[in-house]
Amino acid sequence: MRRRLVAVLSAVAAVAGLVFGVPAVTGHASQAAAASCSAPNWVAGQWYDVGAVVRYTNGGYYRAKNANPGYDPVISTWYWEPYSCDGGGGSTCSYPNWVAGQWYDVGAIVRYTNGGYYRAKNANPGYDPVISTWYWEPFSCGGGTDPGNPGAFVVSEAQFNQIFPGRNSFYSYSGLTAALSAYPGFATTGSDTVKKQEAAAFLANVNHETGGLVYIVEQNTANYPHYCDWNQPYGCPAGQSAYYGRGPIQLSWNFNYKAAGDALGIDLLGNPWQVEQNSAVAWKTGLWYWNTQSGPGSMTPHNAMVNSRGFGETIRSINGSIECNGGNPAQVESRVSKYRQIASVLGVDPGANLYC
């Protein structure tokens, strides 16, 4: 079924048929000094030199990696990076370094080798805080989110890299975590199991649609002129051939760029190239579809996972009868196989109803 989000990654067989609907030791930690940043509030349109530190509207701090005229720190991840008051902003954590193989009780806080801090959610014999996310969670000296894992996403950066060893660097972890604020219910709804299952389901599907997070744009350039619907009152201001598939869901058609852009507060109709130039914007378009669009299915993929309808229902919401009900069993199996692999990395049972 060729619906409104169409992408043809003809160079990869696995992507063929893409239709996107178209501690302190033993838990006794000394207390950290309270973090206190004195950085000014970020001001849109104000010039910032390299190294400038600002306080964003979400309460987090960001440092300019590249000089810029006041770009949004959450969206413009090439220009900005998350910044912790600890390690240069004025506060000092006094927690000990993590030691592999040493016992940690619940509540223990340690400094990991990447400079980030982690708190034990469950007692453990010194498991790696970045990998063992059931036992550890990111911790901020200032009481906010950890810059190394913004929004405390249930998938750590180490796990993300393990899941996508051959990914295109454009599909960055920082871009994904920066995009999470657009849909705060994603992978934060329900039990820890449900949260991880939803994250795994999303990543498994975008893996399939992009050939393993390799392809940023649709590979069949001959299709590019076909995605402009001049019957829409706003037309195709970026040009006849500007609305080809881009990003983790291969967003296509002028009306989908319009709808996604309106929902995200980004002019994607006028400048669709943002989806292939800005990692956070690309990820946001994927989250837009996942959280708001039912496609050929009867519910959004987000609702399918949080309401325990199973991974198979997310496939139906993406490709419907093209793959489901015997349409293309090999494609379904490919998605399910990746989902199971990601669930294993996250240490969660994949659940029931995996097929459609």
N, C-alpha and C positions, 0 to 999 in steps of 0.2 A: 504494500500500500504506500503510494508516494504522497506524503502529506506535506505540511508546510515547513517543516524543518528538514531539509534534504541535504545529504552530503554523500558524495561518491568518492571514496578513497580507492580508486581503481588499481593503484599500484600494489595493494596488499590484499591478498585473498581473505585474510581474517577480517578485513574491514569491508569487504564487498557486501552489498545489500544494505548499507547504512541508510537508515531512514530515521531522522530525528524529528519526528512529529510536528512532525513535519510541520649522718644523724648524729646528731650526738650519739656516742656509743651507747648501746642498749637503750636508746630512746630518751636519754636525759640530755637534752640540748640546752646550751646556754642561749639566752635570748639575744636577738639581733637588735642593734640600735635601730630606731625608727628611721625609715627613709624620708628624706626631705629634699625634693628637687626645687631649685629656684628658677628653673627655666621658664621663659615667658610663654604665654598662650600662642599657639599657631594662628597666624592671620593669613587668610587666603589673599593672594595677589601681592604679598610683601616679599621682597627679595631676601633669600637666605644663602649665605656662603657655605662652602664645605665645612662640616663640623658643627654647624649651628644645631642647638638642641631646643626643642619646643615641646610644650604640653598640648596634646591634641584634645578634641572635644570628648573623646571617650575616656579621658583621664590618663591615658598612656603617654609615654614620652618617646620622641623620635629624634634621630640625628640625621642631618643631611649628608648623604654619601656623595652627592653631586650638587653644585650650586643650581638654584632654581628659583623661578619667580612665584613662589608660594603655592606650589602644587600640593594637592591633598596627600598627606603622609601615608594614609592607609591604601589609597589607590595607586599612587606613584612610587612603587617599590624600587624602581631603578634610582630614584632620587633620594629616598628616605629609607632608614632602617630602624627597627625598634631599639630603644635605648633604655638601659636600667640605671637608676640612680646609683646603685652599687657598682663600683668599678669606674668611678669618675664623676658621679653626680652628687656626692657629698655624704652618702651613707656607707657604713661598713658592716657587712655580715660577719658574725663570729662563729659560724658553724664549721665543723671540721670537714676535711676532705672525705669523700666516699672511699671506702676500702672494700674491694671485692672479697667476698668470703667472710666478712665480719657480720655478726648478727645485729639486726636493727629492729627495734620494737615499733609498734604503731605510733606515728607522730614524730619519729626521728627525722631530723633535717640535716642534709649533707650538701656539700659543694661538689659538684661533679667535674669531670675533667674538661668539659666544655665551658666552665665558668658559671654555669647555671646552678640553681639550687633546687633540690627536690625533697619532698616530704613523703614518708612512708605511709601509705594508706592501709597496708597490711604488713604484719611482721614478716621478715624474710632474712635468709642467710647471706645477705650481701649481693643480691641480684643487681644487674645493671639498671640504673634508674631510667635511662633513655629507652631501653628495649623492653623492660618488664613493667609496662604501664598499669598492670593490675595491682602491682605492689607499690608503685611510686606515682606521685603527681608533681608537676612543676610547682615551685614555690617562689614567691617574690618577697624580698626583704621589706618592700613597701606595702605588702598586703594586696597587691594587684595581680594582674596576669604576668606570667613569666615571658620575657622578651624572646626567649629561645623557643617558646611554644605558645604563640599568641592565642588567647581564647581557650587555653588548655585543651586543644584539639585532641581527641582520643587516639589519633595516629601521630606518633612522634616523628621527628625528621629522620631519625635512623631507620624507623620502620618504613617510612615513605620511600627512602632510597633503596631499601631492601626489596620493596614491592616493584619498583620501577628502575631496575639497574641500567637499562639502556635508554632512559627517557631523554627527550630533548630538554636542554637546560632552560628553555623558555618556560616549561611547565614546572616552575619552582615551588618548593614547599612554602617559602615566604609569601609567594603570590597567592597560594591557596589559603593560607591562614589569614592573610590580609583580607581576603574575600569573604571570610566567614561572617563578618559583621553584617553583611547584606541580608542574611537569613539566619538569625540567631537560634532558630529552632532546629536547624540541621545538626544532626549528631549530638544533640544536647537534650533530646526528648526521651523520656522513659528511663528504664534501668540502664546500668552500665552495659549490659549485654545488648540491649536494643540500640544504644548509641554506637557501639562498635559495629554491630551488624549493618546499620545504615551507612556508616562511613565506608565499610567494606563493599557494600552494594554499589554505592556511587562510584567508587574508584574502579571497581570491576567493570562497570558499564562504560565509563569514559576510557578505560584501557582498551576496550574492544573497539570503540568508535575511532580511536586515534592510532591504532596499531601499536599500542604500548606507550602512549604519550610521546609519540614520535612526530606525528603530523600536526602542524599548526593550521594549515590551510588545505582546502580541498585540492586533491592532486589532479583531477581532470579539468584542466583549464577550459576545455571546450564547453563545459557547463556554465561557465561564469555569466554569460549574457542572459541565461534563462531564468534568473532569480529576481527579475524586476517585474512587479505587477503594476502596470501603469493605470489600472482601474482604481488604485488607492488614491484618495484625494491629495495626499502629500507626495505622490510620485516617487521618484528615485533621484533625490537631489545630489547624491554622490556619484551618479552615473549608471548607465545601463548594466555594466558588468561589475558593479562594486559589492554586490550582496551575496557572494559565494560563501561556501562553508568555511567557518573559522572556529578555532578553540576546541575545548574538550567535548562539546556536543556538536561541533560543526554547524553553528548557527547560520541559517541561510534564509533568503528572501527578505525583501525590503520591509514587509509587514512584521516579520519576526524581529528584525533589528529595531523597528519602531517600538514594538511592544516591550522587548527586553530593555531597551534604553529608557523608555518611560518608567518602567518599574524600578530601574536601578538609579535613575537620576543622571544618566549619561547620554549625550547625544550620539547614539550609535547609528541613527538614520543618516545624519549629516556626515559622520566620520566613522564608518564601520571598520576602518583600519586599526582602530584602537584595540580591537579584539585580537589582532595578531601582533600588536606592538607592546601591549601592557599585560603582563602575566595575571595581575589581580583582576583586571577587567575580563580577561578570558575566562578565568575561573568563575567569576560572578555570573557570566552568561550560562555556564553549566549549572550552577546552583539555582539560577532563575528557572530553568526548565525543570530541574529535579523537584523543586519546591512548589511550583505554581502550575505546571502544565500536565494534563492527563494524556495528551497525544491520542493514539488509537485505543488506549485503555480506558478504564472506568474511574481511575483515581490517579493522583500524582504519585510518583515513585516514593516521595517522602511519606505520604500517608500509607502507602503499601507496607513500608517497613515499620513505622511506629504503631500500626494497627495489626501487626503480626500476620499480614497476608502473604508474606514470603517474597524471596528474591525473584521468583518467577513472575510475579505481578509487575515488578519493575521492568522486566523485559517486555511485557505486554504493553506497558505505557510508552515504551520507546519504539518498538517495531511491530507491535500487534501481530496480525496474521502473517506478515512477511516471514516471521520466525516461529511464532507460536502455533499451536494446534497442528503440528506437523509441517509447518511452512518451510522451515529450514532447521532441522534438528542439530546439524553440525554447528551452526552459529550459536544456538542456545547452549549446547554443550561447552563451547568455547567460553561463553560468559560465565556459566556455572563453575567451570574449572578454575577460572581466575578468582571468582568470588570465594571459593573454598580455600584457595591458596592464601588470599589476603586475610580471611577469617583466621586461618592458622597462624599467620604472622601476628595478628592482634590477640591471639589466645582466646578466641570466642567461638562457641558453637555456631555453625552457619544457620541452624534452624531448619524448619520444614518448608515444604512447598517451594523447592528450588527451581522447578521447571514450569513451563507454561504450555 
